[in-house]
Amino acid sequence: MGNLFLRADEVQQILGVSKSYAYKVIKEMNSELQRQGYRTIAGRVSKQYFFEKVNYQPQAEGSCKNGGI
């Protein structure tokens, strides 16, 4: 089973922000999830929730945006 959560270094890379800001984003998203009744893990955020909130479509491994050229 694939990893269901993103860590701060992954959030940092995806958003192009500092690690401290990535932690802030994770904390804010986890607070939102807790208010909705979900359990969270400090320093990690659900991949599904993160990608929905930032409207990000992860590329499949081995694929290219330019059609493989």
Backbone as a printed PyTorch tensor [residue, N CA C, xyz], in Angstrom:
tensor([[[  0.8470,  -1.1740,   0.0000],
         [  0.0000,   0.0000,   0.0000],
         [  0.8950,   1.2410,   0.0000]],

        [[  0.5400,   2.1980,  -0.8050],
         [  1.3150,   3.4250,  -0.8710],
         [  1.1460,   4.2620,   0.3790]],

        [[  2.0430,   5.2070,   0.5410],
         [  1.9880,   6.0870,   1.7030],
         [  0.7840,   7.0200,   1.5750]],

        [[ -0.0070,   7.1210,   2.6210],
         [ -1.2210,   7.9330,   2.6140],
         [ -0.9800,   9.3720,   3.0570]],

        [[  0.2200,   9.6600,   3.5720],
         [  0.5010,  10.9690,   4.1340],
         [  1.7290,  11.6050,   3.4940]],

        [[  1.7510,  12.9280,   3.5110],
         [  2.9090,  13.6960,   3.0770],
         [  3.6150,  14.2490,   4.3020]],

        [[  4.9250,  14.2880,   4.2460],
         [  5.7270,  14.9040,   5.3040],
         [  6.1110,  16.3150,   4.8620]],

        [[  6.6780,  17.0670,   5.7760],
         [  7.0140,  18.4670,   5.5060],
         [  7.9680,  18.6180,   4.3260]],

        [[  8.9440,  17.7200,   4.1840],
         [  9.8860,  17.8640,   3.0700],
         [  9.1900,  17.6810,   1.7240]],

        [[  8.1600,  16.8250,   1.6770],
         [  7.4130,  16.6370,   0.4320],
         [  6.5280,  17.8490,   0.1380]],

        [[  5.8760,  18.3770,   1.1700],
         [  5.0540,  19.5830,   1.0080],
         [  5.9400,  20.7460,   0.5640]],

        [[  7.1150,  20.8520,   1.1560],
         [  8.0690,  21.8960,   0.7960],
         [  8.4150,  21.8200,  -0.6870]],

        [[  8.7060,  20.6390,  -1.1620],
         [  9.0940,  20.4520,  -2.5580],
         [  7.9300,  20.7480,  -3.5040]],

        [[  6.7440,  20.2730,  -3.1810],
         [  5.5790,  20.4680,  -4.0440],
         [  5.2180,  21.9450,  -4.1610]],

        [[  5.2110,  22.6530,  -3.0220],
         [  4.8010,  24.0550,  -3.0150],
         [  5.9370,  25.0270,  -3.3020]],

        [[  7.1740,  24.5620,  -3.1900],
         [  8.3210,  25.4530,  -3.4170],
         [  8.4630,  26.4860,  -2.3180]],

        [[  8.2650,  26.0520,  -1.0710],
         [  8.3380,  26.9640,   0.0730],
         [  9.3980,  26.4650,   1.0550]],

        [[  9.6400,  27.2310,   2.1130],
         [ 10.6010,  26.8200,   3.1330],
         [ 10.0100,  25.6750,   3.9560]],

        [[ 10.8770,  24.9630,   4.6440],
         [ 10.4130,  23.8470,   5.4620],
         [  9.5300,  24.3410,   6.6100]],

        [[  9.8800,  25.4880,   7.1900],
         [  9.0640,  26.0070,   8.2900],
         [  7.6660,  26.3800,   7.7980]],

        [[  7.5510,  26.9070,   6.5950],
         [  6.2370,  27.2410,   6.0440],
         [  5.4590,  25.9660,   5.7150]],

        [[  6.1660,  24.9370,   5.2500],
         [  5.5160,  23.6570,   4.9720],
         [  4.8900,  23.1040,   6.2510]],

        [[  5.6040,  23.2000,   7.3750],
         [  5.0500,  22.7610,   8.6540],
         [  3.8130,  23.5850,   9.0240]],

        [[  3.8470,  24.8720,   8.7370],
         [  2.7010,  25.7310,   9.0310],
         [  1.4860,  25.3080,   8.2060]],

        [[  1.6990,  25.0080,   6.9260],
         [  0.6160,  24.5500,   6.0550],
         [  0.0250,  23.2510,   6.5970]],

        [[  0.9030,  22.3130,   6.9750],
         [  0.4440,  21.0300,   7.5240],
         [ -0.3680,  21.2510,   8.7870]],

        [[  0.1060,  22.1170,   9.6630],
         [ -0.6080,  22.3830,  10.9210],
         [ -1.9890,  22.9720,  10.6560]],

        [[ -2.0850,  23.9030,   9.7130],
         [ -3.3710,  24.5120,   9.3830],
         [ -4.3340,  23.4800,   8.7940]],

        [[ -3.8300,  22.6430,   7.8790],
         [ -4.6830,  21.6250,   7.2690],
         [ -5.1340,  20.5990,   8.3030]],

        [[ -4.2350,  20.2060,   9.1990],
         [ -4.6060,  19.2490,  10.2440],
         [ -5.6410,  19.8530,  11.1930]],

        [[ -5.5400,  21.1410,  11.4690],
         [ -6.5470,  21.8020,  12.3100],
         [ -7.9160,  21.7600,  11.6400]],

        [[ -7.9540,  22.0000,  10.3290],
         [ -9.2040,  21.9260,   9.5810],
         [ -9.7930,  20.5120,   9.6650]],

        [[ -8.9300,  19.5070,   9.4820],
         [ -9.3920,  18.1180,   9.5320],
         [ -9.9110,  17.7590,  10.9280]],

        [[ -9.2380,  18.2360,  11.9670],
         [ -9.6790,  17.9550,  13.3390],
         [-11.0520,  18.5700,  13.6050]],

        [[-11.2830,  19.7750,  13.0970],
         [-12.5940,  20.4150,  13.2680],
         [-13.6980,  19.6120,  12.5710]],

        [[-13.3100,  18.8620,  11.5330],
         [-14.2730,  18.0200,  10.8100],
         [-14.4260,  16.6450,  11.4590]],

        [[-13.6740,  16.4020,  12.5420],
         [-13.8100,  15.1590,  13.2750],
         [-12.7990,  14.0800,  12.9240]],

        [[-11.8040,  14.4100,  12.1130],
         [-10.7870,  13.4330,  11.7350],
         [ -9.6260,  13.4450,  12.7260]],

        [[ -8.9730,  12.3090,  12.8560],
         [ -7.7320,  12.2260,  13.6260],
         [ -6.5860,  12.5800,  12.6860]],

        [[ -5.5700,  13.2230,  13.2300],
         [ -4.4300,  13.6210,  12.4110],
         [ -3.1280,  13.1640,  13.0590]],

        [[ -2.0570,  13.2410,  12.2920],
         [ -0.7180,  12.9110,  12.7750],
         [  0.1210,  14.1750,  12.6570]],

        [[  0.7100,  14.5960,  13.7550],
         [  1.5330,  15.8140,  13.7570],
         [  2.6760,  15.6740,  12.7540]],

        [[  2.8760,  16.7250,  11.9570],
         [  3.9770,  16.7370,  10.9940],
         [  3.6860,  16.0130,   9.6980]],

        [[  2.4640,  15.4950,   9.5630],
         [  2.0560,  14.8200,   8.3300],
         [  0.6400,  15.2510,   7.9900]],

        [[  0.3470,  15.1970,   6.6870],
         [ -0.9900,  15.5620,   6.2390],
         [ -1.4500,  14.5330,   5.2050]],

        [[ -2.7360,  14.2740,   5.1970],
         [ -3.3180,  13.3420,   4.2390],
         [ -3.0050,  13.8080,   2.8090]],

        [[ -2.4800,  12.8970,   1.9940],
         [ -2.1890,  13.2380,   0.5960],
         [ -3.4450,  13.6900,  -0.1240]],

        [[ -4.5210,  12.9230,   0.0490],
         [ -5.7660,  13.2270,  -0.6450],
         [ -6.2670,  14.6210,  -0.2780]],

        [[ -6.2920,  14.9430,   1.0040],
         [ -6.7690,  16.2500,   1.4610],
         [ -5.8540,  17.3650,   0.9500]],

        [[ -4.5470,  17.1400,   1.0420],
         [ -3.5930,  18.1500,   0.5900],
         [ -3.7950,  18.4680,  -0.8890]],

        [[ -3.8650,  17.4210,  -1.7190],
         [ -3.9920,  17.6390,  -3.1550],
         [ -5.3150,  18.3120,  -3.5070]],

        [[ -6.3810,  17.9960,  -2.7780],
         [ -7.6640,  18.6650,  -3.0050],
         [ -7.5790,  20.1430,  -2.6460]],

        [[ -6.9630,  20.4480,  -1.5030],
         [ -6.9020,  21.8330,  -1.0220],
         [ -6.0280,  22.7300,  -1.8960]],

        [[ -4.9480,  22.1930,  -2.4410],
         [ -4.0540,  23.0290,  -3.2530],
         [ -4.3310,  22.8680,  -4.7440]],

        [[ -5.3710,  22.0610,  -5.0730],
         [ -5.7460,  21.8330,  -6.4670],
         [ -4.5450,  21.3850,  -7.2890]],

        [[ -3.8760,  20.3670,  -6.8080],
         [ -2.6470,  19.8470,  -7.4250],
         [ -2.9100,  18.4580,  -7.9630]],

        [[ -2.4840,  18.2060,  -9.1890],
         [ -2.6120,  16.8910,  -9.7960],
         [ -1.2300,  16.2680,  -9.9070]],

        [[ -0.9000,  15.3100,  -9.0370],
         [  0.4310,  14.7040,  -9.1130],
         [  0.6040,  13.9340, -10.4140]],

        [[  1.8000,  14.0270, -10.9910],
         [  2.1200,  13.2990, -12.2150],
         [  2.4100,  11.8510, -11.8800]],

        [[  1.9260,  10.9470, -12.7070],
         [  2.2530,   9.5330, -12.5400],
         [  3.7380,   9.3480, -12.7870]],

        [[  4.3370,   8.4280, -12.0470],
         [  5.7700,   8.1970, -12.2280],
         [  6.0430,   7.7510, -13.6520]],

        [[  7.0840,   8.3130, -14.2600],
         [  7.4850,   7.9410, -15.6010],
         [  6.7590,   8.6900, -16.6950]],

        [[  5.8060,   9.5590, -16.3420],
         [  5.0960,  10.2930, -17.3680],
         [  5.7410,  11.6740, -17.5520]],

        [[  5.5170,  12.2370, -18.7220],
         [  6.0400,  13.5670, -19.0340],
         [  4.8850,  14.4770, -19.3940]],

        [[  5.0040,  15.7440, -19.0240],
         [  3.9720,  16.7140, -19.3500],
         [  3.8830,  16.9590, -20.8540]],

        [[  5.0060,  16.8160, -21.5450],
         [  5.0390,  17.1480, -22.9610],
         [  4.8030,  15.9380, -23.8580]],

        [[  4.1420,  14.9080, -23.3630],
         [  3.7960,  13.7680, -24.1790],
         [  4.9560,  12.8400, -24.4730]],

        [[  6.0100,  12.8710, -23.6810],
         [  7.1180,  11.9510, -23.8480],
         [  8.1850,  12.4120, -24.8090]],

        [[  8.0890,  13.6510, -25.2480],
         [  9.1030,  14.1680, -26.1920],
         [ 10.3010,  14.6510, -25.4370]]])
